[in-house]
Amino acid sequence: MKLPALLAGSAGLVVLAGCSSQAPYVRQHWSPQVIGPRMSRAFLSYDPETDGPYVDFQWKKKQDINLTLSRHFFNYNPDNPFQAESDDFYGKRPPHSLFPAPHRYIHLEGLAIGALLYAGGAPMILPLPIDSLIATFDQGGTEEFVDGIGVTVRPIGVLTASFLHDQLGFPETKGSEWREQD
């Protein structure tokens, strides 16, 4: 009776010793700190070490979807030397915000997820752009989102301020440099 108990105890000790990590490897295998990065790699195909910031990663994914759709449905490939070049396809990434261009923020992913939720019993199709939301709440994404709102609202603010100052005679408090800003 003592021998099986001794074997079971030593087998349990070997199993428990196999799950421990040494100090330099604590965050690499069996620890709670790796759950977030592993889930992002598994569900979002995002690896922060190789893909860079999530804002750029999700834009590249959207551009890949756009390229696939333009190749299949519009018979247009910007990489084809016999077709006209596309300046906007390989251009600089626009600000990551909903308001200057909602179609870039929501994209097909948001529409597809909204349609799936509608098929599952939701009362209406509500676009849910998961990648864009993650990018918005990631580092630097919130500032870009707010900048996009500012770009959208600024012309209305300039128009209102111009009317108040020019037509109604309100005094200028900050000078007139704001009129020439982009």
Steps between C-alpha positions, in 0.01 A plus 500: 500500500789733567660443159197612289454808722870582465484456119186716476659770713821503296301503171298797630820679598648441152181629334493813719869563441440486125254792520733739675713754317829659576528875559601612148222291343212592732313709241557262211298186568276415793411833656200735497703773326501308170123449477428834328775478237419135426130572461574792268721275288238224490183702441624814323816364329685792659853468631617828657867411459481462121186692396565835669222715649149356474375811318738429212432125510124536469545751213716247315230235550237737361722580202546126435121457498465797263764355269328161490162655427635728228677207334199269504204730446644797310779322312745763621841425645721796601805271471430432132735710285247509215233675707488854632685561825306563817642783709260455790551124537868519590479846652540607860256358753222750572412594859329217684166657583132445432399849392699612198421171322276249681540239226873472578437458872211253481615319183366163391598330823261717700218442254561124499499476879186716513330270249600193704355657814181582306478141379545388860197697616608862543217743416700680226833496320734694724853516352756389754857571378696299755844566344434874485380510860806311620722738304315801644562387858857392429796728562470816287163401353289723721701809401455419130127447553465840668711665228262358241207651684685833502562482125128440446372769736761768431338647184174549691688669784683733262174588326326570830790703637531696177131584510513606865805721447431642156123538486402555862804702601630284784858598590790270406654347812765276348606701197424402143766229451236228543347597164809394304559166677424177316 
